[in-house]
């Protein structure tokens, strides 16, 4: 009885560990290919979009004159992150491209945006 309980526990531990490693490998392969640097683009209303990417982190995300904030890139993007009365989300669409949307915090209307690498700061983000 103890031997089969030990075997079952060992099989469960190996399967959980294997799933965790596979999930982390999938995440890092998607985010590690994103080039670090300054990104710029435009939203569907013609506002300029700009931000920096470094070490798997988006910083100083700005639409027009509205500085919205920062986000952690996780699983190839980030879900709605809200700062300063605005929310934004984004996805990695290539090694030097992102797309997403932003909105006023109290609104459900999203405005799409896209951005490309403008200045490469060396290396890739992790």
N, C-alpha and C positions, 0 to 999 in steps of 0.2 A: 504494500500500500504506500509506504513512504517513498519507495523508488519511483512509482508511477506519478506520485504527487511532485516529486523532484523533477522528473522528466517533463511533466506538463508545465511546470513553472519555468524550466529552462527554455522550452520551445516558445512559450509566451514572451519571455524576455528577449530572445533572439529575434522574434518577429517584430516586436515593438522597436527594438534597436535598429533593425534593418529598415523599417518604415521611416523612422526619424532621420536616418542617414540619407535615404533616398529623397525625402522631402527637402532636407537642407541642401542636397546637391542640386536639385531642380531649382531651388530659389537662387542659390549663388550663381548658377550658370546663367540665369536670366539677368540678374543685376550686375554681375561682374563684367558683362560685355558692354555696359553703358560707359561711354567715355566721359571722364571728368572735364568740367569746363563751364564756360558761359553759354547759355542757351537763349535764343530769342525767336519770337514768332508773332503771331497775330490771332485774335479771336474772331468769331463770326461777325462781330460788330465793328471790326476794324481797329480795335484797341491793341496797342503793343503789349506783348507778353514777354517777360524776361525773368530768368532765375539762374542760379548756379547749382551744379551737381558735383559732389565730392564725397567719397567714402559711403556711397549708398544713401546719401542725404540730399534733398532739395532744399536750398536756402534762398531767402529773399525773393520768393515768388511774388511778382508784381504784375498787375493788369492796369494799363494806363497809369494813373497816378496813385492807384490803390495798392499799398504793400499789404499782401495778405498773410504771408508767413512762411513757415518751414514744414517739411514733411519727410518722413523716413520712407525710402523705397523698399518695399517688401513684396515678394512674390511678383515682381515685374511691374510694380506700380504702387499706388496708394489710394485709399478710399477717401471720402470727404473728410478733409481736415479744415477746421474752422478757427479763424483768428480775426480780430478786428472787425467783426460784423460781416465777414465774407467767408465762403467755403470754397475749396478747390479739390480736385482729384486729378489723377493722371496715370498714364500707362506708358511703358517703354514700347516703342514701335520699331526700333532699330537701334544699332549701336550708338547713334547720334541723333535720335529723334524721339519725341514724346507727343502725345495728344491727351486731351482731357476736357474738363469743363469747370466752370466756376459759377458761383451764384451768390446773391445777397443772402445772408444767413436766414432771414425771415421768409424767403421766397423758395418756391419749388422749381422755378424756371432756371434751367442750366444754359449757359452760353459756352459753346464748344471753342476750343483753342488747339493750336498745334505749334510746336517749336523745334528748331534744329540747332545743332552745335554751331556756335559762332567762333569761339576761341577755345582751342584744346589746351588744357593745363597740364597735360602729360599723364600717362597711365590710364587705367580704367578704374572705375569706382567699385567698391566691394560692399 
